[in-house]
Every structure is written in structure tokens, then in C-alpha cells.
Amino acid sequence: MSSGDSISGDLPGSGWRLVLLVDESRAQRRALAVQLRRAGYDVLEAAGVDEAMQICATRHPDIVISDWGTPGRNGLDFCHQFRAMARQRYGYFILLTSRTDKLDIAAGLRAGADEFLTKPVSGAELLARLSASERILRMEESLRQTNLQLKDALTRLREREAVIERDLREARRLQQGLVRERDGCFGPFQLSLLMRPAGHVGGDLVGFFPIDARRIGLFALDVSGHGVAAAMLCARLASLLAGTPEHNIAMRLGRDGRYVARPPVEVVRSLNKLMVEELRTETYFTMIYAELDRVSGQMRLVQAGHPHPILQRANGAIELIGNGGLPVGVFETVDYEEISLQLHPGDRLFITSDGITETENTRGESLGMDGLEAILRTNAMLRGNALLESICWSAANFAAGQRNDDISAVLVEHLADAPGNPDHLRLQ
């Protein structure tokens, strides 16, 4: 180092830095060490690579200043080994050399050197290199601290996700429990239900309940949106539609003290009023509510924005039922239309959410009502849950296994070969 080029003053924040000097020349090391300590650095010295590696393994210097031509192995070998060491923080490596050839400099950079100092070392140039190393080390420390914080935050997030995942699995189990019976036989009629959420929990709900000795209430609804909010509304609606008579919105107390069925139109109007005036949520739902007379085969239903029920006659002919209607919970005053239809032996009524009809293939084409009708015709010989499973399989095959919406369905079948005892009611 030039005698007139001493480093004076402290480098901001450098007092805690540990510098390792590696040079076979004791005089050169001493000259550099004096300047570095004067600048506020802690300094260690090594005469060769082996000694330097032992120090690096135990003390982990922040900055290494190594001569290119150290004994035994040169500075490039040392730089390679230094970079291969497992360290918790970055180490800045400066090579001292009298070489100026570009190929030598390129070799040093490939070995992992950060800077080069030409011998004899100028104090002003060393100060500049150390200032650069401070900026690099501070940035690395800031990034490392940020990464640690991010890692900690990610760990906490994963722990919370695991808790949420367990809660959602339990919520799915509870939601599936809202459908107490998956199928039921009512004289000559068989009812079958399907509910498949796209995620852990969904916004679809289906069900049925006995009204009296000859009538059954059944419903299918699809809450707007997905996830927990939709599932919570489904749970609320399930308590209103499938509870005991005193809590079932489809029933009212008659003058004789017995509970009687409310007309389907009145049921849907009451639900609309509840949504608009009491729940006051931005969520709405589509719905089919129907009342089936298992003796006469007469059915009365209301369509409130839900996809058209499909009536498949015994001879295979297909009819779309309803005129659409408005969803429940959108407008304060809505006129709903009650539809009457007759189910004859061999007929069946299929009610589904739009999760099936809006299923898309890889080209973005929807299955639609035409596709659903084709599936029903193809599976004309199937009944009950076998038919519902086949429809689900066909829809999944159409979509190449992709499903983005909940699927639910109600199947009402008038079995021509079933016993028709009007005084007998059996749930399976």
C-alpha cells in the first residue's frame, strides 16, 4: 500500500464487520490491517489458504481480501472453496492481484470474486471497494431479514390454512348431513337426490319432506356465489324447509290446531320476503319448490329462476316445464307462477341446478339443455341414483374432468311396477 494513501475516518456502520486478510506477505497484511482497523473493522489474518479456510469455518468473516498468489493453492482455489461453504449470510470476496489481463479477471469472476484490487493497493481505492462491499452486504442482510420474515409469515399462513382446511372438511361433512335422506319411496313414487359441491362446501341444496299422508314437499335451490357464505345460507334455508312442521316455512298452523301445507307460491313468496326484509344480504338464490300428491300423481311447482325441470314421459318424449321466473331475494315484490302437471306411470321429472347445463368442454361450449336431454334419452333404462350418477359421469366426461360449479339434482319417478297403497308411507 502506498504510504501516503492511508484510510482515515470510520466507514458508517462498518465497526461490526469482520475482515479476513489472506496474504503470504506479513508486511502486506500488517499494512492493510492497520488501515482496516483505523476504519473501524475487526481484522483476522491468514498466511495461506488452509489457515484461511479454518478461520472461515469458525468465524465466518463478512469480507475476505485475498492475494491471488497464496501459498499451496492460489486465490482462485480459495475463492471457489469459500463460495462452496455453507454460510448463513453472504461473504464479500476481494482478490488482490497484479494481473490486468481480461482473461484473468474473467476467471476471477467465474470463481466468485466480487471485486479486484491491483497491487500495490491504494488506500483511496480500498476505501471505495469497502464502501461498495458495505452496500452489497447491507442489501443482502435486508433481503435475508425480509426472507426470514416472509418465511415466518408463510409458516403461520400454512398453519392457518391447515386449520381452515380441517374446518372446511368438517363443514362439508355437516353440509352433506343437511340432506338427511338421499332417496325415498312414497307409494308408486321414488325420489332420488344428488348434491356434489365443487369445493369443500357449496351453495346447492336439495331435499324432500312428508307434508301429510299423501303429499310430499320437495325443493332444489342454488345460492349465488360459492364457498362459506353460500353454504351458510344453505344451512339457514335447510332449517326452514326440512325442519319440524312448527319450524318449516312450507307449513302453517290450521284452524283446527293441525299443521297444513302452504301453497307453493306462498312458500316462495315467504322466502323472498325473508331474504329482502330480514336477512338483507346481497346474495340471492334460484329455486324449484314442488308439492307432489303421491296418490293422484298431481304436482304443483314454482320455478324461481332455476333451470327448467325436464319431464320425460314413459314413451321417451321430453317437455321443459316452467317459464323461468325471477330468483328469490332480488326484488321486494315478485309475482311467482304456480304450474300444475300430471305424472303418469313411467313418467319422471328431473330437476337440476345450472352446474350441469353450464358445464363446458375444452372448447368453451356449454352442455346446455339440449345436451342434458340427450343424456336423459341415452339413459332411459336407468333409474334412481344410477341415473343421477350416470348423468354426473356424462357431464364430467363432456368437461374432460373439470368442474367449476356445484351440481345438485332431484329425480321424481312414477314407477309403473311399484305397489300403490295410498295409506302406506315408507322412507328408505
For each residue, the residues with C-beta under 8 A, 3 or more apart:
1: 5 28 31 32 35 120 121 122 123 126
2: 5 120 121 122 123
3: 6
4:
5: 1 2 122 123 124
6: 3 35 38 123
7: 35 36 38 39 123 126 127
8: 38
9: 39
10: 14 15 39 40
11: 14 39 40 41 127 130 131 134
12: 134
13: 16 134 138
14: 10 11 17 39 40 41 130 134
15: 10 40 41
16: 13 42
17: 14 40 41 42 62 63 134 137
18: 41 42 43 44 59 60 61 62 63
19: 36 41 42 43 44 61 62 63 64 65
20: 43 44 45 46 52 55 56 59 61 63 64 65 66
21: 29 32 33 36 43 44 45 46 65 66
22: 45 46 47 48 49 52 64 65 66 67 70 75 78
23: 28 29 32 47 66 67 70 96
24: 47 48 67 69 70 71
25: 28 29 67
26: 29 30 47
27: 30 31
28: 1 23 25 31 32 67
29: 21 23 25 26 32 33 45 47
30: 26 27 33 34
31: 1 27 28 34 35
32: 1 21 23 28 29 35 36 65 121 126
33: 21 29 30 36 37 43 45
34: 30 31 37 38
35: 1 6 7 31 32 38 39 123 126
36: 7 19 21 32 33 39 41 43
37: 33 34 40 41 42 43
38: 6 7 8 34 35
39: 7 9 10 11 14 35 36 127 130
40: 10 11 14 15 17 37
41: 11 14 15 17 18 19 36 37 63 130
42: 16 17 18 19 37
43: 18 19 20 21 33 36 37
44: 18 19 20 21 55 59 61
45: 20 21 22 29 33
46: 20 21 22 51 52 55
47: 22 23 24 26 29 51 71
48: 22 24 51 52 70 71 72 73
49: 22 52 53 70 71 72 73 77 78 81
50: 53 54 72
51: 46 47 48 54 55
52: 20 22 46 48 49 55 56 64 66 70 78
53: 49 50 56 57 78 81 82
54: 50 51 57 58
55: 20 44 46 51 52 58 59 61
56: 20 52 53 59 60 61 64 82 85 91
57: 53 54 85
58: 54 55
59: 18 20 44 55 56
60: 18 56 87 88 89 91
61: 18 19 20 44 55 56 64 91
62: 17 18 19 89 91 92 137
63: 17 18 19 20 41 91 92 93 94 130 133 137
64: 19 20 22 52 56 61 82 91 92 93 94
65: 19 20 21 22 32 94 96 117
66: 20 21 22 23 52 70 75 78 79 93 94 95 96
67: 22 23 24 25 28 70 75 95 96 97 119
68: 74 75 76 95 96 97 98 99 108
69: 24 74 75 97
70: 22 23 24 48 49 52 66 67 73 74 75 78
71: 24 47 48 49
72: 48 49 50
73: 48 49 70 77 78
74: 68 69 70 77 78
75: 22 66 67 68 69 70 78 79 95 96 97 108
76: 68 79 80 107 108 111
77: 49 73 74 80 81
78: 22 49 52 53 66 70 73 74 75 81 82
79: 66 75 76 82 83 93 95 108 111 112 113
80: 76 77 83 84 111 112
81: 49 53 77 78 84 85
82: 53 56 64 78 79 85 91 93 112
83: 79 80 93 111 112
84: 80 81
85: 56 57 81 82
86:
87: 60 90 91
88: 60
89: 60 62 137 140 141 144
90: 87 136 137 140 144
91: 56 60 61 62 63 64 82 87
92: 62 63 64 114 115 133 136 137
93: 63 64 66 79 82 83 112 113 114 115
94: 63 64 65 66 113 114 115 116 117 129 133
95: 66 67 68 75 79 108 113 115 116 117
96: 23 65 66 67 68 75 116 117 119 121
97: 67 68 69 75 104 108 116 117 118 119
98: 68 118 119
99: 68 104 105
100: 104 105 118
101: 104 105
102: 105 106
103: 106 107
104: 97 99 100 101 107 108
105: 99 100 101 102 108 109 116
106: 102 103 109 110
107: 76 103 104 110 111
108: 68 75 76 79 95 97 104 105 111 113 116
109: 105 106 112 113
110: 106 107
111: 76 79 80 83 107 108
112: 79 80 82 83 93 109
113: 79 93 94 95 108 109 116
114: 92 93 94 133 136
115: 92 93 94 95 129 132 133
116: 94 95 96 97 105 108 113
117: 65 94 95 96 97 121 125 126 129
118: 97 98 100 121 125
119: 67 96 97 98
120: 1 2
121: 1 2 32 96 117 118 125 126
122: 1 2 5 125 126
123: 1 2 5 6 7 35 126 127
124: 5 127 128
125: 117 118 121 122 128 129
126: 1 7 32 35 117 121 122 123 129 130
127: 7 11 39 123 124 130 131
128: 124 125 131 132
129: 94 115 117 125 126 132 133
130: 11 14 39 41 63 126 127 133 134
131: 11 127 128 134 135
132: 115 128 129 135 136
133: 63 92 94 114 115 129 130 136 137
134: 11 12 13 14 17 130 131 137 138
135: 131 132 138 139
136: 90 92 114 132 133 139 140
137: 17 62 63 89 90 92 133 134 140 141
138: 13 134 135 141 142
139: 135 136 142 143
140: 89 90 136 137 143 144
141: 89 137 138 144 145
142: 138 139 145 146
143: 139 140 146 147
144: 89 90 140 141 147 148
145: 141 142 148 149
146: 142 143 149 150
147: 143 144 150 151
148: 144 145 151 152
149: 145 146 152 153
150: 146 147 153 154
151: 147 148 154 155
152: 148 149 155 156
153: 149 150 156 157
154: 150 151 157 158
155: 151 152 158 159
156: 152 153 159 160
157: 153 154 160 161
158: 154 155 161 162
159: 155 156 162 163
160: 156 157 163 164
161: 157 158 164 165
162: 158 159 165 166
163: 159 160 166 167
164: 160 161 167 168
165: 161 162 168 169 200
166: 162 163 169 170
167: 163 164 170 171
168: 164 165 171 172 199 200 201 228
169: 165 166 172 173 200
170: 166 167 173 174
171: 167 168 174 175 200 201 228 231
172: 168 169 175 176 197 200 201
173: 169 170 176 177
174: 170 171 177 178 235
175: 171 172 178 197 201 202 231 234 235
176: 172 173 179 195
177: 173 174 180
178: 174 175 205 207 234 235 238 242
179: 176 182 193 195 205 206 207
180: 177 207 242
181: 184 193 208 427 428
182: 179 192 193 385
183: 190 191 192 193 384 385 428
184: 181 190 191 208 426 427 428
185: 189 190 191 418 426 427 428
186: 189 190 191 210 216 292 294 425 426
187: 294 295 418 419 420 421 422 424 425
188: 294 297 345 414 415 416 418 419 420
189: 185 186 216 292 294 297 343 412 413 414 415 418
190: 183 184 185 186 383 384 411 412 413 415 418
191: 183 184 185 186 208 216 218 410 411 412 413
192: 182 183 384 385 387 388 410 411 413
193: 179 181 182 183 206 207 208 388 408 409 410 411
194: 206 385 388 389 392 407 408 409 410 411
195: 176 179 202 204 205 206 406 407 408
196: 202 355 392 406 407 408
197: 172 175 200 201 202 203 204 231 406
198: 202 226 355 403 404 405 406 407
199: 168 202 226 227
200: 165 168 169 171 172 197
201: 168 171 172 175 197 227 228 230 231
202: 175 195 196 197 198 199 226 230 231 234 406 408
203: 197 222 223 224 225 226 227 230 231 233 234 285 406
204: 195 197 220 221 222 223 234 353 355 406 407 408
205: 178 179 195 219 220 221 223 234 237 238 408
206: 179 193 194 195 219 220 221 351 408 409 410
207: 178 179 180 193 218 219 238 241 242
208: 181 184 191 193 216 217 218 219 410
209: 216 217 218 241 242 248 250
210: 186 215 216 217 425 427
211: 215 216 217 250 251 261 291
212: 215 260 261
213: 422 423 425
214: 293 294 295 422
215: 210 211 212 261 291 292 293 294
216: 186 189 191 208 209 210 211 291 292 294
217: 208 209 210 211 241 250 261 289 290 291 292
218: 191 207 208 209 289 290 291 292 410 412
219: 205 206 207 208 241 287 288 289 290 410
220: 204 205 206 287 288 306 351 352 353 408 409 410
221: 204 205 206 234 237 285 286 287 288 306 328
222: 203 204 285 286 287 306 353 354 355 406 408
223: 203 204 205 230 233 234 237 283 284 285
224: 203 230 283 284 285 327
225: 203 229 230 283
226: 198 199 202 203 230 405 406
227: 199 201 203 230 231
228: 168 171 201 231 232
229: 225 232 233 283
230: 201 202 203 223 224 225 226 227 233 234 283
231: 171 175 197 201 202 203 227 228 234 235
232: 228 229 235 236
233: 203 223 229 230 236 237 279 281 283 285
234: 175 178 202 203 204 205 221 223 230 231 237 238
235: 174 175 178 231 232 238 239
236: 232 233 239 240 279
237: 205 221 223 233 234 240 241 271 285
238: 178 205 207 234 235 241 242
239: 235 236 242 243 247
240: 236 237 243 247 248 249 271 274
241: 207 209 217 219 237 238 248 249 250
242: 178 180 207 209 238 239 248
243: 239 240 246 247 248
244: 247 248
245: 248 251 259
246: 243 251 253 259
247: 239 240 243 244
248: 209 240 241 242 243 244 245 251 259
249: 240 241 262 267 270 271 274
250: 209 211 217 241 261 262 267 289
251: 211 245 246 248 259 260 261 262
252: 259 260 262
253: 246 257 258 259 260
254: 257 258 259 260
255:
256:
257: 253 254
258: 253 254
259: 245 246 248 251 252 253 254
260: 212 251 252 253 254
261: 211 212 215 217 250 251 291
262: 249 250 251 252 266 267 270
263: 266 267 291 300 338
264: 267 268 289 290 291 300 301 302 338
265: 268 269 302 336 337 338
266: 262 263 269 270
267: 249 250 262 263 264 270 271 289 302
268: 264 265 271 272 287 289 302 304 328 336
269: 265 266 272 273 334 336
270: 249 262 266 267 273 274
271: 237 240 249 267 268 274 275 287 328 329
272: 268 269 275 276 304 328 329 331 334
273: 269 270 276 277 278
274: 240 249 270 271 277 278 279
275: 271 272 278 279 281 284 285 328 329
276: 272 273 279 280 329 331 332
277: 273 274 280 332
278: 273 274 275
279: 233 236 274 275 276 329
280: 276 277
281: 233 275 329
282:
283: 223 224 225 229 230 233 329
284: 223 224 275 327 328 329 330
285: 203 221 222 223 224 233 237 275 327 328 329
286: 221 222 304 305 306 307 327 328 353 354
287: 219 220 221 222 268 271 302 304 305 306 327 328
288: 219 220 221 301 302 303 304 306 309 351 410
289: 217 218 219 250 264 267 268 301 302 304
290: 217 218 219 264 299 300 301 302 351 412
291: 211 215 216 217 218 261 263 264 299 300 301
292: 186 189 215 216 217 218 298 299 343 412
293: 214 215 296 297 298 299
294: 186 187 188 189 214 215 216 297 422
295: 187 214 420 422
296: 293
297: 188 189 293 294 342 343 344 347 414
298: 292 293 340 341 342 343
299: 290 291 292 293 340 341 342 343 349 412
300: 263 264 290 291 338 339 340
301: 264 288 289 290 291 309 321 322 338 339 341
302: 264 265 267 268 287 288 289 290 325 336 337 338 339
303: 288 306 308 309 321 322 323 324 325 337 339
304: 268 272 286 287 288 289 325 326 327 328 336
305: 286 287 324 325 326 327 328
306: 220 221 222 286 287 288 303 325 351 353
307: 286 351 352 353 354 357 369
308: 303 320 321 322 324 369
309: 288 301 303 320 321 322 349 350 351
310: 318 319 320 321 349 350 351 352 369 372 373 376
311: 318 319 320 321 341 343 347 348 349 350
312: 316 317 318 347 348 349 350 376 380
313: 316 317 318 319 344 346 347
314: 344 345 346 347 416
315: 346
316: 312 313 377 380
317: 312 313
318: 310 311 312 313 373 376 377
319: 310 311 313
320: 308 309 310 311 369
321: 301 303 308 309 310 311 339 341 349
322: 301 303 308 309 325 337 339
323: 303 337
324: 303 305 308
325: 302 303 304 305 306 322 336 337
326: 304 305 330 331 334 336
327: 224 284 285 286 287 304 305 330
328: 221 268 271 272 275 284 285 286 287 304 305
329: 271 272 275 276 279 281 283 284 285
330: 284 326 327 334
331: 272 276 326 334
332: 276 277
333:
334: 269 272 326 330 331
335:
336: 265 268 269 302 304 325 326
337: 265 302 303 322 323 325
338: 263 264 265 300 301 302
339: 300 301 302 303 321 322
340: 298 299 300
341: 298 299 301 311 321 349
342: 297 298 299
343: 189 292 297 298 299 311 347 348 349 412 414
344: 297 313 314 347 414
345: 188 314 414 415 416
346: 313 314 315 414 416
347: 297 311 312 313 314 343 344 413 414
348: 311 312 343 411 412 413 414
349: 299 309 310 311 312 321 341 343 411 412
350: 309 310 311 312 376 409 410 411 412
351: 206 220 288 290 306 307 309 310 409 410 411 412
352: 220 307 310 355 356 357 372 391 407 408 409 410
353: 204 220 222 286 306 307 356 405 406 407 408 409
354: 222 286 307 357 358 405
355: 196 198 204 222 352 358 359 403 405 406 407 408
356: 352 353 359 367 372 391 392 395 407 409
357: 307 352 354 366 367 368 369 371 372
358: 354 355 366 367 405
359: 355 356 366 367 395 396 398 399 403 405
360: 364 365 366 367 399 402
361: 364 365 367 398 399 400
362: 400
363:
364: 360 361
365: 360 361
366: 357 358 359 360 371
367: 356 357 358 359 360 361 371 372 395 398 399
368: 357 371 372
369: 307 308 310 320 357 372 373
370: 373 374
371: 357 366 367 368 374 375 398
372: 310 352 356 357 367 368 369 375 376 391
373: 310 318 369 370 376 377
374: 370 371 377 378
375: 371 372 378 379 390 391 394 395
376: 310 312 318 350 372 373 379 380 391
377: 316 318 373 374 380
378: 374 375 394
379: 375 376 382 387 390 391 394
380: 312 316 376 377
381:
382: 379 386 387 390
383: 190 386 387 413 415
384: 183 190 192 387 388 411 413
385: 182 183 192 194 388 389
386: 382 383 389 390
387: 192 379 382 383 384 390 391 411
388: 192 193 194 384 385 391 392 409 411
389: 194 385 386 392 393
390: 375 379 382 386 387 393 394
391: 352 356 372 375 376 379 387 388 394 395 409
392: 194 196 356 388 389 395 396 407
393: 389 390 396 397
394: 375 378 379 390 391 397 398
395: 356 359 367 375 391 392 398 399 403 407
396: 359 392 393 399 401 403
397: 393 394 400 401
398: 359 361 367 371 394 395
399: 359 360 361 367 395 396 402 403
400: 361 362 397
401: 396 397
402: 360 399
403: 198 355 359 395 396 399 407
404: 198
405: 198 226 353 354 355 358 359
406: 195 196 197 198 202 203 204 222 226 353 355
407: 194 195 196 198 204 352 353 355 356 392 395 403
408: 193 194 195 196 202 204 205 206 220 222 352 353 355
409: 193 194 206 220 350 351 352 353 356 388 391
410: 191 192 193 194 206 208 218 219 220 288 350 351 352
411: 190 191 192 193 194 348 349 350 351 384 387 388
412: 189 190 191 218 290 292 299 343 348 349 350 351
413: 189 190 191 192 347 348 383 384
414: 188 189 297 343 344 345 346 347 348
415: 188 189 190 345 383 418
416: 188 314 345 346
417:
418: 185 187 188 189 190 415
419: 187 188 424
420: 187 188 295
421: 187 424
422: 187 213 214 294 295
423: 213
424: 187 419 421
425: 186 187 210 213
426: 184 185 186
427: 181 184 185 210
428: 181 183 184 185
